[in-house]
Amino acid sequence: MNKSSATFLLLLATLSSSCLAEDKDKPAATPEKTMSKPQVTLSDEEWKKRLTEEQYRVTRTAGTERPFGKIYEEFEKQGEGTYYCVCCGAELFTSKEKFHSGCGWPSFYDASTAKNVLERPDHSHGMIRVETLCKRCGAHLGHVFDGESVSAATPTKRRFCINGVALHYVPKGGEPPKLLELGSADVEKKKEAVAKEAGVPVSKP
Ligand SMILES: [Zn+2]
């Protein structure tokens, strides 16, 4: 290995530990333990059908995308617009709160006024961090860091370090994504309730 690639790897490792760590071995997030049950609950199989492999890995198993990837490059070029949850379509961030932190992942200094970003303590990998999740569906988004030098010039002095793959960008004036409604389990429950009310027997699969 030559010196410049070794330096690059070292830089990458430093950034990874300060921004987002590789969460490969972490079990799937279980948001219902610390947050009220997400409004949208799909089975793993259903999420897999709806999402790409990378979207599933990051959002449903608390994974981390590679820093300085293609999505990040696109993010840096994007103009005014809104960022929605790739899983359920909830509004999460807007270009107003976006700032350049140089950490290799999309950065915002605050969530959008829609307030769909939930924060909870994360003690994985021997670090004390605050994980950010979509309030509606429990998707893992990334982490939020307070009082760093890179966010010192922002109004909140916070850096929401977000996986770009968890976001669905819609340029200003564009059509927002359709909100994913009730999860299959809830739909089944509703069907049962309606059938019961109508006095019709429910056939169980
Ligand atoms: Zn969501």
Boltz pocket constraint, residues with backbone or C-beta under 6 A from the ligand:
constraints:
  - pocket:
      binder: B
      contacts: [[A, 85], [A, 86], [A, 87], [A, 88], [A, 89], [A, 90], [A, 134], [A, 135], [A, 136], [A, 137], [A, 138], [A, 139]]
      max_distance: 6.0
